[in-house]
Amino acid sequence: MPGLHQNQLYSLADPTYYETPARLPDEGSRFALDRRAALPGWDKGRSGLWTWLRPKGAPVTEQGWKIHVSTVPEEAAATLRETVRICLRHGVPVKFLRSRQALALMSDKYMARGSSGKFITAYPPDEPAFLRLVAELSAALEGRRGPYILSDLRIGDAPVYVRYGSFTDRWCRAADGGTVPALRAPDGRLVPDERDVVFRVPLWVTVPPELGPHLAARAAARDDSFPYVVERALQFSNAGGIYLARHRGTGERFVLREARPHCGLDSAGDDAVTRLHREHRALRRLAGLECVPRVHGVRTVWEHHFLVEEHVEGRTLFEEIVARYALVRGERSDAELASYRAWADEMTDRLASALAAVHARGLRFGDLHPANIVLRPDGRLVLIDFEYATELDDPSPFAGAFGMQAPAGTGGAEADAYALWSTWLHMLMPLTEMAGHDRRKALVLERWARDRYRLGQDAGPPRPALLTSAAEQTDPVAELLAGPQPDWERLRAMLVAGVRAAATPERPDRLFPGGPDGFATGGVCAAHGAAGVLHALRHVGAEVSPEWVRWLAEASLRRPPERAGGLLDGLPGAAAVLAALGEGDAAAELLERASAGPPPTGADLATGRAGRALAALRVTRAAGGPDACPPPEVFRTAGDLARLARGETVPGLTAPPSAGLLRGLSGAALLHLELYELTGERHLLDGARDILHREAAHCVRMPGGSVQVKDGRRHLLYLDQGSGGFALVARAYLDHREDPRLSQLLPGVRQGCVLEFVREPGLFTGRAGLAATAHALDTASGDGPARTAPACDVLSSVRNLNWHLVQDGDRLLVPGAGLRRFSTDLATGSAGLLLALHILAARGGTPGPATGPRALLSLLTLG
């Protein structure tokens, strides 16, 4: 699942869908060298945000010492001209960021710290050429400014940096089983090309003596007079870290906020240092208020600036909401909700008083959200992170959490008031990101919260006047979900319309917009790419364009075997979908391509061996019918998975640490069940039992009665990882053999699947998947009369999809992971909802979709 920074990074280029930063709309800020035609004797091309120049016919060097140049926006054009001029004279290939906007992006706060700041990269063909070029560049660019590139060694007093690394795209397996960029070791093996935040040299590489003085300068860059010892990092970003530190002399604890020069550029073009000094000025101006931390000055250590603040003991309001929020645990009694509501009211009153105190000093806070509010152990509230604080009458707020930020042009006090109301709403309904897509959703959430918490219309802070017009509009999505049954057919049609409108067959990297992880798999995978969308469209009876099928086949064949992936993240899943669409030859070729690469080290269904074996079974059945026998390696894989579940060591195979259908071993149990049903071999049914008992050991009963998978500090119900997917496979197993250890868990899982609050709407980790699971368990045979229509609590859960679904004309849009952008994919978006609603709309014993756990499991595993 993508992290917070990845979601933010992939939200920069498009306001509607997650998009690769390479699609940044930056035509107006392109550098002249990007627009200029290639020089005689040189090839020119583009790759993502980069423009490259290469001597015609020059051999490709696999790896070596590369040179990076950084810059600041005001010096970028001149630095680019000078650097490229020198590289061309030396005949060295070079690439550069194509625009000023791309340069700002690479210095953004959410860019990966190890690669941030890189503006130009030169690729000398050998060490002598490297030494000549780096010497000339460092002399020519001496005194110019640029961010420090953390992964590299700086050369002199210039924004010139070097590291040994790969020049070409090669990949190998990392220790965690994923694929990473690779170097070739002297013995021919591919090993990880480490691109971390510290300068490293591969063990077999000898550092040229000419770099010795620069290594010495790097080692000497320390300040022993700095009076603070860092105990631990609290947070990292490209702008710098936040650290808990202790004073060497007094032992007193402080918070150090670090700002790296020229890094962490924001929408106004300000860097981290500018914002840190703005925060320092604000805290000095607010000195004496108990709602702000005490400030102890600013220190500069080796170019980095540190703001020294009081260490405020306590948890953020965000953390308190997570710890206290009743509706995720099934605690639904009036007394429990009243207690939580009273706490939210108290926090809102204290927050309003804190903002009033700040405003009385002539400042607005500017970035109010739950993660910027700390609650001391005694209950007092402290605002933190004043880097966007400005004068109270400033009409142009340019910060704020997505969905909680007032519209552009809102004055300072009014902007803070809007954020206060949004924070109150977030405490009751932690889904305020939806207001960033459609401000009417804030009112949908408010109405639900007032009803559920029994709040009068005067409860909470005043609703912002900015929402008045939205309050007068109807709620079209609620109408689709109302009535004795939702309008299943219209929901399906509008979701399909949204998918079709988003298709981009002219693009080589993506057919349908999905989660950010889809770009790492070439846009073809089942979870986040084209395979999953086509799978869903086929099953719900929507038209599947032949052009889309060709796109999937051709894009999949471009993927190298070493990055083949598994059922949901790679070629095996694409093969299963293509086989079902009648493209048997392409499917067989993809499976062959996947087998040419190294086998996955994981055992799960999503990315590991269980999924690969199930994909082979799907392709075999598509070609030869339901009774066709899969290849022998499918049975060998099943045997290895059974041994692993029993605790035996299987070379090259690692058991997942948690449980679930896609990320645990429940998928391996499903493989055993399908092979048992094909062959009748009892040892396969025994293997499924052993695996499910291992999965059951990860399940715990929560205080409210639901059964969830315990994963560290988290408790999970989902189909991806959690008890929901496990329960589906367990129920399918119980059709063959009684097992009290498994059957006693199922009612608690079913209870959890209809909890009122679910943060995301999707299939793998959201409401749609949980509602479909509850209904599938209800429609299972073997536990008395099976239901046909969804139960009342399942329908209530489905109607709460109104929190998330956004209507755009004749289309319905579904927010993906993190809720910051929309998605059409299977895991998080429209395709997943199509399959979930397909199950929910089914009627057992009538023509149409099948019902029950096996039907849902088949859809989830590309059957």
TORTI-22449 format. One record per residue (C-alpha): x, y, z; residue in one letter. Coordinates in steps of 0.05 Angstrom, whole numbers, padded with zeros to 5 digits, always signed. Layout:
BEGIN
XYZa/...
// end
This chain:
BEGIN
+00000+00000+00000m/+00026+00068-00017p/+00051+00113+00040g/+00030+00184+00055l/+00088+00217+00018h/+00077+00174-00043q/+00003+00193-00046n/+00022+00266-00041q/+00076+00261-00094l/+00029+00227-00143y/-00024+00281-00130s/+00018+00338-00158l/+00008+00330-00233a/-00068+00320-00237d/-00126+00345-00194p/-00170+00285-00208t/-00130+00221-00212y/-00064+00196-00183y/-00013+00212-00237e/+00060+00203-00248t/+00099+00267-00235p/+00127+00258-00306a/+00059+00283-00332r/+00068+00350-00298l/+00034+00405-00340p/+00098+00445-00347d/+00100+00467-00419e/+00104+00540-00400g/+00166+00531-00357s/+00209+00487-00403r/+00283+00504-00408f/+00308+00528-00475a/+00354+00468-00480l/+00293+00422-00475d/+00259+00457-00533r/+00321+00462-00577r/+00333+00409-00632a/+00389+00359-00622a/+00458+00382-00642l/+00494+00348-00700p/+00526+00283-00676g/+00481+00278-00616w/+00416+00240-00601d/+00363+00273-00559k/+00303+00243-00523g/+00257+00247-00463r/+00244+00199-00406s/+00195+00222-00353g/+00214+00291-00327l/+00283+00284-00358w/+00313+00306-00425t/+00375+00268-00446w/+00432+00280-00496l/+00477+00224-00520r/+00533+00221-00573p/+00509+00183-00633k/+00534+00112-00635g/+00568+00117-00567a/+00570+00050-00530p/+00526+00045-00468v/+00565+00042-00403t/+00529-00001-00351e/+00555+00031-00288q/+00609+00076-00260g/+00620+00144-00227w/+00563+00191-00244k/+00561+00266-00232i/+00501+00304-00205h/+00491+00379-00206v/+00440+00414-00163s/+00415+00486-00168t/+00365+00537-00143v/+00309+00564-00188p/+00340+00632-00200e/+00406+00601-00224e/+00378+00541-00260a/+00381+00565-00332a/+00453+00590-00327a/+00476+00528-00290t/+00444+00484-00343l/+00476+00521-00401r/+00545+00518-00370e/+00541+00445-00349t/+00514+00420-00415v/+00565+00461-00454r/+00621+00427-00416i/+00590+00357-00422c/+00582+00366-00497l/+00654+00387-00505r/+00676+00325-00466h/+00629+00280-00506g/+00595+00255-00443v/+00521+00235-00442p/+00479+00280-00398v/+00407+00287-00376k/+00371+00345-00342f/+00303+00363-00314l/+00262+00391-00370r/+00230+00451-00335s/+00231+00499-00277r/+00168+00466-00252q/+00202+00397-00254a/+00260+00427-00215l/+00213+00452-00161a/+00181+00384-00157l/+00248+00349-00147m/+00260+00396-00088s/+00190+00387-00060d/+00180+00370+00013k/+00152+00301-00005y/+00206+00280-00054m/+00250+00221-00033a/+00308+00249+00007r/+00361+00206-00027g/+00345+00232-00097s/+00321+00302-00082s/+00359+00361-00111g/+00385+00325-00173k/+00380+00373-00232f/+00432+00348-00281i/+00465+00279-00286t/+00527+00265-00327a/+00550+00194-00345y/+00626+00192-00359p/+00645+00128-00396p/+00705+00112-00352d/+00744+00137-00291e/+00794+00182-00328p/+00736+00217-00364a/+00699+00223-00298f/+00759+00256-00264l/+00770+00306-00321r/+00696+00325-00324l/+00685+00331-00249v/+00746+00376-00242a/+00722+00423-00297e/+00650+00425-00272l/+00670+00439-00200s/+00714+00497-00223a/+00662+00526-00271a/+00605+00522-00221l/+00643+00543-00158e/+00602+00588-00113g/+00535+00571-00144r/+00479+00547-00099r/+00439+00483-00096g/+00410+00432-00048p/+00458+00382-00017y/+00447+00313-00049i/+00447+00267+00011l/+00465+00203-00028s/+00528+00235-00058d/+00596+00263-00042l/+00602+00339-00053r/+00660+00365-00094i/+00690+00429-00068g/+00649+00493-00063d/+00603+00478-00121a/+00535+00444-00126p/+00571+00384-00158v/+00563+00314-00128y/+00586+00244-00146v/+00568+00172-00131r/+00582+00104-00160y/+00520+00074-00190g/+00483+00042-00247s/+00475+00079-00313f/+00422+00033-00341t/+00357+00003-00318d/+00373-00064-00286r/+00337-00097-00228w/+00348-00149-00175c/+00313-00177-00114r/+00320-00139-00048a/+00322-00172+00020a/+00247-00160+00028d/+00231-00195-00037g/+00217-00132-00078g/+00255-00109-00139t/+00306-00053-00135v/+00356-00020-00182p/+00418-00063-00190a/+00493-00060-00200l/+00534-00117-00230r/+00586-00144-00181a/+00653-00170-00207p/+00628-00242-00205d/+00570-00223-00251g/+00515-00223-00199r/+00465-00167-00196l/+00465-00133-00128v/+00424-00074-00101p/+00447-00005-00122d/+00437+00029-00055e/+00409+00099-00062r/+00401+00120+00010d/+00411+00185+00047v/+00485+00171+00060v/+00543+00166+00012f/+00563+00093+00001r/+00612+00059-00046v/+00605-00015-00067p/+00655-00059-00032l/+00692-00077-00097w/+00701-00005-00120v/+00764+00034-00103t/+00753+00108-00092v/+00799+00149-00137p/+00853+00185-00097p/+00829+00251-00127e/+00765+00245-00085l/+00805+00238-00021g/+00804+00313-00002p/+00729+00315-00011h/+00719+00253+00032l/+00761+00287+00085a/+00721+00351+00081a/+00657+00311+00089r/+00684+00275+00150a/+00706+00341+00181a/+00638+00374+00171a/+00615+00371+00243r/+00605+00421+00299d/+00626+00395+00368d/+00600+00459+00400s/+00528+00439+00384f/+00499+00430+00454p/+00446+00379+00437y/+00448+00303+00430v/+00395+00273+00386v/+00358+00216+00419e/+00312+00197+00362r/+00281+00222+00299a/+00207+00240+00304l/+00196+00254+00230q/+00234+00259+00164f/+00218+00297+00101s/+00259+00327+00045n/+00256+00393+00081a/+00293+00363+00141g/+00280+00323+00203g/+00246+00334+00270i/+00285+00306+00328y/+00278+00294+00402l/+00343+00317+00433a/+00374+00327+00501r/+00418+00385+00523h/+00489+00360+00538r/+00496+00404+00600g/+00427+00406+00633t/+00397+00340+00608g/+00334+00378+00590e/+00295+00353+00529r/+00280+00396+00469f/+00252+00388+00399v/+00298+00406+00342l/+00265+00425+00276r/+00316+00419+00219e/+00314+00459+00155a/+00359+00441+00096r/+00377+00500+00051p/+00343+00502-00018h/+00302+00440-00001c/+00228+00428+00012g/+00203+00481-00036l/+00129+00497-00027d/+00077+00526-00075s/+00102+00597-00060a/+00174+00578-00077g/+00197+00583-00004d/+00248+00533+00020d/+00253+00499+00088a/+00300+00552+00116v/+00253+00609+00098t/+00195+00574+00132r/+00236+00555+00194l/+00255+00628+00206h/+00183+00649+00194r/+00162+00600+00248e/+00216+00627+00295h/+00190+00698+00286r/+00118+00675+00299a/+00136+00637+00362l/+00174+00697+00390r/+00114+00741+00375r/+00068+00691+00411l/+00114+00681+00470a/+00078+00673+00536g/+00017+00638+00508l/+00007+00569+00538e/-00021+00544+00472c/+00045+00550+00435v/+00112+00517+00451p/+00167+00558+00481r/+00223+00575+00432v/+00297+00574+00451h/+00328+00602+00388g/+00358+00580+00322v/+00425+00545+00312r/+00463+00532+00247t/+00504+00468+00242v/+00541+00452+00177w/+00492+00493+00135e/+00431+00462+00166h/+00386+00507+00209h/+00355+00481+00273f/+00297+00513+00310l/+00301+00495+00384v/+00233+00487+00416e/+00203+00463+00481e/+00189+00388+00480h/+00114+00385+00489v/+00097+00319+00524e/+00034+00286+00498g/+00000+00259+00436r/-00025+00295+00375t/-00100+00304+00367l/-00094+00257+00307f/-00066+00202+00352e/-00120+00215+00404e/-00175+00209+00352i/-00146+00142+00329v/-00142+00117+00401a/-00211+00141+00422r/-00255+00135+00360y/-00312+00090+00380a/-00344+00071+00313l/-00284+00032+00287v/-00288-00016+00347r/-00362-00030+00345g/-00374+00009+00409e/-00442+00036+00392r/-00478+00048+00458s/-00507+00116+00471d/-00463+00124+00532a/-00399+00111+00493e/-00418+00158+00437l/-00439+00211+00487a/-00371+00206+00522s/-00334+00213+00456y/-00378+00271+00435r/-00365+00307+00501a/-00290+00299+00491w/-00295+00326+00420a/-00335+00386+00445d/-00283+00400+00498e/-00226+00396+00448m/-00263+00443+00400t/-00274+00495+00455d/-00201+00493+00475r/-00179+00498+00403l/-00224+00557+00391a/-00193+00592+00452s/-00123+00577+00427a/-00137+00607+00359l/-00169+00668+00390a/-00105+00679+00431a/-00062+00673+00368v/-00108+00720+00330h/-00104+00771+00387a/-00029+00776+00372r/-00045+00793+00300g/-00027+00725+00269l/-00065+00669+00236r/-00041+00598+00246f/-00050+00578+00173g/-00041+00503+00177d/-00091+00477+00228l/-00105+00402+00227h/-00104+00346+00279p/-00030+00328+00268a/-00010+00399+00286n/-00045+00399+00354i/-00013+00366+00415v/-00051+00349+00479l/-00010+00352+00542r/-00022+00297+00594p/-00062+00348+00636d/-00108+00361+00576g/-00080+00429+00556r/-00075+00440+00482l/-00014+00464+00443v/-00010+00486+00371l/+00054+00464+00335i/+00085+00478+00266d/+00078+00552+00254f/+00118+00553+00189e/+00057+00580+00151y/+00035+00631+00203a/+00024+00700+00172t/-00009+00766+00188e/-00082+00759+00207l/-00105+00800+00147d/-00066+00759+00096d/-00117+00741+00042p/-00076+00685+00010s/-00068+00623+00053p/-00025+00573+00016f/-00023+00515+00065a/-00071+00468+00098g/-00088+00394+00100a/-00125+00368+00039f/-00200+00376+00050g/-00191+00421+00110m/-00163+00482+00073q/-00208+00541+00060a/-00217+00562-00013p/-00164+00607-00044a/-00172+00680-00027g/-00202+00667+00042t/-00176+00716+00094g/-00132+00694+00152g/-00182+00693+00209a/-00237+00664+00165e/-00188+00611+00139a/-00171+00590+00210d/-00246+00588+00227a/-00258+00542+00167y/-00202+00496+00191a/-00230+00496+00262l/-00298+00473+00236w/-00264+00420+00193s/-00224+00396+00253t/-00288+00389+00294w/-00319+00350+00237l/-00257+00307+00231h/-00262+00287+00303m/-00333+00261+00290l/-00321+00235+00219m/-00247+00227+00201p/-00260+00233+00126l/-00251+00307+00113t/-00207+00292+00052e/-00272+00282+00015m/-00287+00357+00020a/-00225+00368-00021g/-00260+00334-00079h/-00330+00362-00069d/-00346+00411-00013r/-00416+00382-00010r/-00386+00320+00021k/-00369+00360+00083a/-00444+00370+00092l/-00459+00297+00078v/-00411+00279+00134l/-00438+00333+00180e/-00510+00309+00171r/-00491+00237+00185w/-00450+00258+00247a/-00506+00301+00275r/-00555+00243+00268d/-00508+00189+00295r/-00483+00230+00354y/-00551+00262+00367r/-00526+00332+00359l/-00571+00393+00354g/-00562+00442+00297q/-00527+00491+00344d/-00474+00440+00366a/-00403+00451+00344g/-00370+00514+00317p/-00409+00556+00267p/-00412+00525+00197r/-00369+00566+00150p/-00409+00615+00107a/-00368+00588+00049l/-00410+00524+00052l/-00478+00559+00049t/-00489+00548-00025s/-00468+00475-00020a/-00519+00465+00037a/-00575+00484-00011e/-00558+00431-00063q/-00587+00361-00066t/-00547+00298-00053d/-00552+00257-00118p/-00510+00199-00094v/-00554+00188-00033a/-00614+00181-00080e/-00579+00124-00116l/-00568+00087-00051l/-00636+00100-00019a/-00699+00058-00022g/-00711-00014-00002p/-00653-00033-00048q/-00601+00012-00079p/-00608+00025-00153d/-00557-00029-00170w/-00564-00022-00245e/-00555+00053-00246r/-00496+00049-00198l/-00464-00002-00244r/-00477+00040-00306a/-00448+00103-00274m/-00386+00067-00248l/-00374+00037-00317v/-00383+00105-00349a/-00330+00133-00303g/-00282+00078-00321v/-00294+00086-00396r/-00285+00162-00393a/-00218+00154-00357a/-00188+00105-00407a/-00124+00129-00443t/-00104+00075-00493p/-00058+00125-00527e/-00012+00124-00467r/+00041+00069-00462p/+00047+00072-00386d/-00026+00070-00363r/-00093+00049-00392l/-00136+00065-00332f/-00119+00111-00273p/-00109+00074-00208g/-00066+00077-00145g/+00006+00102-00147p/+00032+00030-00144d/+00006+00018-00214g/+00062+00059-00245f/+00114+00014-00214a/+00084-00046-00251t/+00077-00014-00319g/+00002-00002-00313g/-00014-00075-00328v/-00024-00109-00261c/-00090-00134-00233a/-00090-00094-00168a/-00076-00025-00196h/-00073-00032-00271g/-00110-00052-00334a/-00116-00127-00319a/-00160-00115-00258g/-00205-00065-00293v/-00216-00110-00353l/-00230-00169-00306h/-00284-00128-00271a/-00316-00102-00335l/-00320-00173-00363r/-00354-00200-00301h/-00407-00146-00295v/-00426-00152-00368g/-00397-00086-00392a/-00365-00080-00460e/-00290-00094-00462v/-00259-00058-00521s/-00213-00100-00564p/-00166-00041-00564e/-00160-00046-00489w/-00146-00121-00493v/-00090-00108-00544r/-00062-00054-00499w/-00058-00102-00440l/-00024-00156-00481a/+00027-00110-00513e/+00043-00072-00449a/+00052-00136-00411s/+00101-00164-00462l/+00144-00102-00452r/+00155-00120-00379r/+00222-00155-00366p/+00221-00225-00334p/+00261-00201-00273e/+00202-00155-00256r/+00147-00206-00273a/+00112-00201-00205g/+00054-00244-00182g/-00021-00253-00189l/-00040-00182-00169l/+00023-00142-00183d/+00049-00171-00248g/+00048-00215-00309l/+00016-00278-00281p/-00047-00238-00264g/-00048-00205-00332a/-00041-00275-00363a/-00102-00300-00324a/-00144-00242-00347v/-00122-00247-00420l/-00137-00322-00419a/-00208-00308-00395a/-00215-00257-00451l/-00197-00308-00503g/-00124-00289-00512e/-00095-00357-00496g/-00030-00349-00536d/-00013-00283-00503a/-00030-00312-00434a/+00016-00372-00445a/+00072-00326-00469e/+00066-00283-00407l/+00069-00343-00360l/+00131-00367-00397e/+00162-00298-00391r/+00147-00296-00316a/+00178-00365-00306s/+00242-00341-00340a/+00255-00293-00283g/+00272-00309-00210p/+00213-00338-00171p/+00182-00295-00117p/+00209-00305-00047t/+00141-00290-00016g/+00087-00342-00006a/+00025-00299-00010d/-00029-00292-00063l/-00018-00220-00083a/+00056-00221-00101t/+00083-00290-00083g/+00084-00363-00102r/+00012-00379-00083a/-00013-00326-00132g/+00033-00351-00188r/+00008-00422-00180a/-00065-00399-00179l/-00052-00358-00242a/-00025-00420-00277a/-00088-00458-00255l/-00132-00402-00283r/-00097-00402-00350v/-00099-00478-00354t/-00174-00479-00341r/-00188-00423-00391a/-00153-00464-00445a/-00175-00534-00427g/-00239-00528-00387g/-00253-00533-00312p/-00225-00604-00306d/-00159-00589-00341a/-00099-00610-00301c/-00049-00554-00286p/+00026-00562-00296p/+00066-00602-00244p/+00098-00539-00214e/+00030-00518-00188v/+00027-00581-00144f/+00100-00572-00124r/+00085-00501-00102t/+00025-00526-00061a/+00070-00576-00026g/+00122-00523-00010d/+00068-00477+00018l/+00040-00532+00062a/+00110-00547+00090r/+00120-00473+00103l/+00054-00468+00141a/+00076-00527+00184r/+00138-00488+00204g/+00188-00525+00160e/+00243-00487+00124t/+00233-00482+00049v/+00294-00453+00014p/+00279-00388-00022g/+00209-00381+00008l/+00187-00337+00065t/+00122-00340+00104a/+00083-00275+00111p/+00084-00247+00182p/+00009-00236+00185s/-00056-00268+00159a/-00105-00255+00103g/-00127-00274+00034l/-00080-00232-00007l/-00022-00215+00040r/-00025-00275+00086g/-00028-00350+00074l/-00104-00356+00065s/-00091-00353-00010g/-00047-00415-00004a/-00105-00450+00030a/-00150-00430-00028l/-00099-00460-00077l/-00102-00525-00038h/-00178-00526-00039l/-00181-00515-00114e/-00130-00571-00126l/-00168-00617-00078y/-00233-00604-00115e/-00197-00620-00180l/-00162-00684-00158t/-00197-00709-00095g/-00129-00718-00061e/-00143-00715+00014r/-00073-00690+00031h/-00091-00625-00005l/-00151-00615+00040l/-00107-00630+00100d/-00058-00578+00074g/-00114-00526+00070a/-00134-00543+00142r/-00062-00534+00168d/-00055-00467+00133i/-00122-00442+00158l/-00106-00462+00230h/-00041-00422+00224r/-00082-00363+00199e/-00133-00371+00255a/-00077-00364+00306a/-00069-00291+00283h/-00143-00276+00298c/-00166-00242+00362v/-00234-00224+00389r/-00242-00150+00400m/-00279-00119+00460p/-00340-00105+00416g/-00343-00178+00394g/-00314-00174+00324s/-00258-00221+00303v/-00198-00188+00270q/-00127-00205+00251v/-00076-00176+00299k/-00017-00146+00261d/+00029-00112+00310g/-00011-00054+00338r/-00063-00057+00283r/-00126-00100+00280h/-00150-00116+00210l/-00213-00141+00177l/-00197-00131+00104y/-00194-00177+00043l/-00122-00155+00029d/-00096-00169+00099q/-00144-00187+00155g/-00198-00233+00178s/-00248-00220+00122g/-00209-00256+00068g/-00190-00311+00117f/-00264-00322+00133a/-00282-00331+00060l/-00231-00387+00051v/-00249-00418+00118a/-00323-00419+00099r/-00304-00452+00032a/-00263-00505+00070y/-00322-00519+00117l/-00363-00540+00057d/-00318-00601+00055h/-00303-00616+00128r/-00327-00593+00196e/-00278-00555+00239d/-00302-00520+00303p/-00237-00481+00309r/-00253-00445+00244l/-00329-00443+00248s/-00330-00408+00315q/-00292-00349+00287l/-00338-00334+00229l/-00396-00299+00265p/-00346-00250+00296g/-00314-00236+00228v/-00383-00224+00197r/-00399-00176+00254q/-00336-00136+00241g/-00351-00131+00166c/-00410-00085+00180v/-00378-00037+00229l/-00404+00033+00217e/-00340+00070+00203f/-00294+00047+00147v/-00245+00099+00123r/-00238+00078+00050e/-00290+00052+00001p/-00250+00002-00040g/-00251-00074-00049l/-00185-00096-00018f/-00181-00050+00042t/-00248-00015+00046g/-00323-00016+00055r/-00341-00048-00011a/-00299-00109+00004g/-00325-00116+00075l/-00398-00109+00055a/-00389-00160+00000a/-00355-00207+00049t/-00412-00201+00100a/-00463-00216+00045h/-00422-00274+00018a/-00419-00305+00088l/-00494-00294+00095d/-00507-00330+00029t/-00462-00389+00045a/-00493-00458+00047s/-00483-00504+00107g/-00506-00458+00163d/-00580-00463+00154g/-00621-00424+00103p/-00578-00377+00062a/-00600-00306+00050r/-00614-00279-00018t/-00620-00203-00012a/-00569-00166+00031p/-00585-00161+00104a/-00606-00094+00134c/-00538-00081+00166d/-00504-00097+00100v/-00550-00048+00063l/-00535+00005+00116s/-00461-00004+00103s/-00471+00001+00028v/-00512+00066+00036r/-00453+00096+00074n/-00414+00093+00008l/-00447+00160+00000n/-00391+00188+00043w/-00342+00172-00012h/-00375+00168-00081l/-00374+00232-00122v/-00420+00243-00181q/-00393+00278-00242d/-00448+00282-00294g/-00467+00211-00314d/-00405+00183-00279r/-00389+00160-00209l/-00318+00171-00184l/-00286+00130-00128v/-00230+00158-00085p/-00170+00112-00080g/-00119+00097-00026a/-00110+00156+00020g/-00172+00190-00010l/-00131+00245-00043r/-00147+00226-00115r/-00197+00181-00152f/-00182+00112-00177s/-00212+00063-00226t/-00171+00003-00205d/-00191-00064-00175l/-00158-00056-00107a/-00181+00014-00088t/-00227+00043-00142g/-00285+00035-00189s/-00269-00034-00215a/-00268-00061-00144g/-00335-00029-00128l/-00364-00059-00192l/-00346-00129-00168l/-00371-00117-00097a/-00438-00090-00121l/-00441-00148-00171h/-00440-00196-00111i/-00488-00154-00070l/-00539-00149-00127a/-00538-00224-00140a/-00597-00268-00122r/-00583-00340-00103g/-00623-00392-00142g/-00640-00343-00199t/-00606-00331-00266p/-00547-00283-00259g/-00485-00277-00217p/-00467-00332-00169a/-00470-00319-00094t/-00432-00341-00032g/-00359-00343-00011p/-00335-00383-00071r/-00364-00333-00119a/-00330-00275-00085l/-00264-00313-00079l/-00266-00328-00153s/-00275-00254-00170l/-00220-00233-00122l/-00170-00283-00151t/-00184-00270-00225l/-00226-00331-00236g/
// end
